[in-house]
Amino acid sequence: MRAGRPGVRLEVLGHWQLTAAGRSVALGQREQRLLGLLAVRRNGSRSLIAGTLWPDSSESLALANLRSALWQVQHRVPAMIEAQRSELTLAGFVQSDVGDLLTMVNLCESEPDKATTDDIAILATRRLLPGWTDEWVLLERERICNRQLAVLQAVARDRATAGCHRPAILAAEAATRLEPLSEDTVELLITSRLAVGDRSGALQAYRQWEHRLRRDLRLEPTLQMRRLVPRLIGDATVDQRDTGG
């Protein structure tokens, strides 16, 4: 493959895969980790990348591992990594699914009303390198997931405020798949379902959240959430313990 040739795509959401000119490129674990890190961060100093990927190795061994991984990548897909004396950068012609995702997140952050149902589905279902347990992966996965969650919550609030409750339900449901224990998200889902007359769906969402809260965190629902129960079961009264009476 000639240097700079387009048609290179790196996927790190849900799985790791590199394709060039429509064909899968097989690489070893060291090379996969290097490209996975660059897919998320795009660039970094050689010393920082080596220390991040091989934190338990000496500096000299980590840098040697990096040089070996870099050579293998450049041999298989020339110019995929722009290598300067002290810095490595993922080439601009390389497309990545995480780059697409973060672009979508940025757009939805600035214009939540423009989010489509396809955007919502993608934001909820794509996780960074599942099964990888490297510390940097765990940190980046959480960072990206938090941004996805915040955007989905913003979309749900925006749609609910505009009276578009069914898109709000889709966004809130998507957010609960990312973070099932989020009280704010579940409250958005419940109130949106109530707004379209789906009391049974709202009650189910509450009960599922309540069960997870008790099972996973050994916590009880807050007073604010318990005050929703009468609306869910069609009872105009609230338990005396919830009102302080």
Beta strands, then each sheet from edge to edge (+ up, - down):
strand 1: 8-11
strand 2: 17-20
strand 3: 23-24
strand 4: 43-45
strand 5: 81-83
strand 6: 87-90
strand 7: 94-96
sheet 1: 3+ 2- 1+ 7+
sheet 2: 4+ 6- 5+
end
